[in-house]
Each structure stands twice: as structure tokens, then as C-alpha cells.
Amino acid sequence: MTVLRARVLGVGGYLPARVLTNDDLSKMVDTSDEWIQERTGIRERRIAAPEELTSTLGLHAARAALANAGIGADEVDLIVVATSTPDETFPATATKIQAGLG
């Protein structure tokens, strides 16, 4: 029996450009920066643009991870994506990221 092993060689992340602060939020609903921070610890959140899908965000992060690892996409055997907000039910978001990487 062959034992398969996996290694994380690099990590990457990506944040959408649009920032929504607690002060911004307090102008839309009855709340305050202090109230939100006290209860959640959140100061700001990022909002994806309408054309930015989960796979788009993942592709940016994957490219950053490859650069961090110093390897090419052709050296990756497996892409794992865990999300509660996929682009669509099928195909899986990981396959879209794989296609984007080439």
C-alpha cells in the first residue's frame, strides 16, 4: 500500500479593494464602531466587486501562494477549496481556479 502525503509549500491571500468600515456601516443602520468592535472584534470588512467571484478571489490567492512557494502551477497536484459561497453548484470552485492557473 502506498501512503500519499501532502505538503503546504506556500500560502497566499487576497482581499477585495472595497473596504466597509464600522463607521460606514453605522451610517446605514443604527449601530456604532464601538458596539460592533465590543461584540465581534471586527473593525472593517472587505466587499467583493460584482465581477469578483469566489473563484476570482481564490485565483488571486493561489497565484500569491505559488509565488510564495516559488513553484509553477504545473507542479501542483491538488487544489482544495473550502467555501460556503461557491460561484455555482457545479463545476466546483477548485476546478475554476485550476483552469485559471493554466
SULKAHU-V517753 format. One record per residue. N is the residue number from 1. OMEGA is omega in whole degrees, -180 to 180 (999 if undefined). NEAR is the number of other ideal C-beta (glycine too) atoms within 12 Angstrom. D_FIRST is the distance of its C-alpha to the first C-alpha in Angstrom with 2 decimals. Layout:
N|OMEGA|NEAR|D_FIRST, N|OMEGA|NEAR|D_FIRST
This chain:
1|179|3|0.00, 2|177|4|3.79, 3|177|5|6.48, 4|180|8|9.53, 5|177|8|12.83, 6|177|11|16.35, 7|172|12|19.65, 8|-178|14|23.22, 9|-179|17|25.22, 10|177|21|28.48, 11|179|14|30.41, 12|179|23|33.35, 13|178|17|35.83, 14|176|23|38.74, 15|175|18|41.82, 16|-175|22|44.27, 17|-174|14|47.72, 18|180|15|49.74, 19|174|16|50.24, 20|-179|22|51.71, 21|176|21|53.12, 22|177|25|54.29, 23|176|19|57.84, 24|-179|19|57.21, 25|-179|23|55.85, 26|176|17|58.89, 27|-179|13|61.11, 28|-179|11|59.38, 29|-178|13|59.08, 30|179|9|60.86, 31|177|20|58.74, 32|177|17|58.75, 33|-179|21|56.51, 34|-178|14|57.07, 35|-179|16|56.26, 36|-178|23|52.94, 37|180|18|51.89, 38|-174|13|52.92, 39|-174|12|50.77, 40|-175|15|47.76, 41|-178|11|47.85, 42|176|18|47.77, 43|180|18|50.26, 44|176|20|49.30, 45|179|18|46.85, 46|-179|18|45.89, 47|178|17|46.72, 48|175|23|44.96, 49|-178|13|47.38, 50|-179|9|47.57, 51|179|11|45.74, 52|178|21|42.90, 53|176|23|40.02, 54|179|26|36.90, 55|177|31|35.10, 56|179|23|37.97, 57|179|32|37.60, 58|179|35|33.83, 59|176|30|34.35, 60|-180|25|36.78, 61|179|28|34.39, 62|178|36|31.47, 63|177|25|33.78, 64|179|19|34.79, 65|178|28|31.20, 66|178|26|30.50, 67|179|20|33.73, 68|-180|16|32.87, 69|-178|19|29.54, 70|180|10|31.27, 71|177|20|28.86, 72|-180|16|29.40, 73|-180|21|28.18, 74|179|10|26.33, 75|-179|15|23.96, 76|180|24|22.83, 77|-173|14|19.64, 78|173|16|20.42, 79|178|25|23.67, 80|177|18|23.89, 81|175|26|27.38, 82|-178|12|28.56, 83|172|20|32.14, 84|-180|7|34.60, 85|179|17|36.76, 86|175|21|34.96, 87|-180|26|37.13, 88|-177|14|36.69, 89|-178|9|34.40, 90|3|10|32.83, 91|-179|15|31.49, 92|180|21|29.53, 93|-180|30|31.03, 94|-180|25|27.92, 95|177|21|28.35, 96|177|25|31.99, 97|178|35|31.19, 98|179|23|28.72, 99|179|18|31.53, 100|179|25|34.00, 101|178|27|32.01, 102|999|13|31.99
